[in-house]
Amino acid sequence: MKLTLGFSPCPNDTFIFDALIHHKIDTEGLDFEVFYDDVETLNQKAFRGELDITKLSYHAFAYVAGQYVLLDAGSALGFGVGPLLICKDDPEKLRSLLTTHHSPLTTHHSLLTTHHSPLTIGIPGKYTTANFLLRLAFPQATNKVELVFSDIENAVLDGRIDVGLIIHENRFTYQDKGLKKIIDLGDYWEKLTGCAIPLGGIVANRNLPLAIQHKINRVLRKSVEFAFTNPKSGLEFIRHHAQEMSEEVMYKHIELYVNKYSIDLGEEGRKAVNLLFSMALEKGVIPEISQSIFLT
């Protein structure tokens, strides 16, 4: 049986899927036609129901939970992995420009509850979990421009935007370019909830028979376990898709985003996902979800 599968060319995804798509494990008769796209493109494909299996942001998942079900394997959750807000100028100056005392979630991190801020924020896509966290923490920060995640640093440097919301490997590169951190939204979430941040998950189309959904989950779990046991097995495949990234940065990226939750969400992972959605629903950030989001 051939299934369409979408994931990003980022090292964490290629690390997870290498054994599965190259049949280094028993795929139980499943074969895959693979599409490599950035996460916002994958989100849009999920909205159109184009793929059988796809990586997507948890934010986007909230809008397609009627059509897709979340697998236990393959998710990116973690501590210290959240999106960062960065700037070129003095972060303390921007901090004082942006600070207000308005949100019920106010902590010492509440910088962007902006009522009439002229500052423009570059985001890596409307339906990314990064924007989800930004909306959750600072619902008044509305002056946003959507950019491809890899263009955000340069847009800050060029002065096209005042503040950038960065994800993925840019966590490791922004300082080398002379950019400065205003706030770590992951740290904000962790202090608020004590939970790991649910960034992205792997979902299967609900039109697939339940037995196939479970088979996909089993095979994906085996692929993640194989990658952990043989971390260098997919090196050339990962490197091929990682563009100019050094091997050190590639594996730093993998260490951040691939962990026990990638093997199985477990009780802790499910709790974090449920909490993210319940808080977002309460704030009107996402629509009501009527079906069970998890594979039963």
Secondary structure, 3 states (H helix, E strand, C coil): CEEEEEECCCHHHHHHHHHHHCCCCCCCCCEEEEEECCHHHHHHHHHCCCCCEEEEEHHHHHHHCCCEEECCCCCEEECCCCCEEEECCCHHHHHHHHCCCCCCCCCCCCCCCCCCCCCCEEECCCCCHHHHHHHHHCCCCCCEEECCHHHHHHHHHCCCCCEEEECCCHHHHCHHHCCEEEEEHHHHHHHHHCCCEEEEEEEEECCCCHHHHHHHHHHHHHHHHHHHHCCCCCHHHHHHHCCCCCHHHHHHHHHHHCCHHHHCCHHHHHHHHHHHHHHHHHCCCCCCCCCCCECC
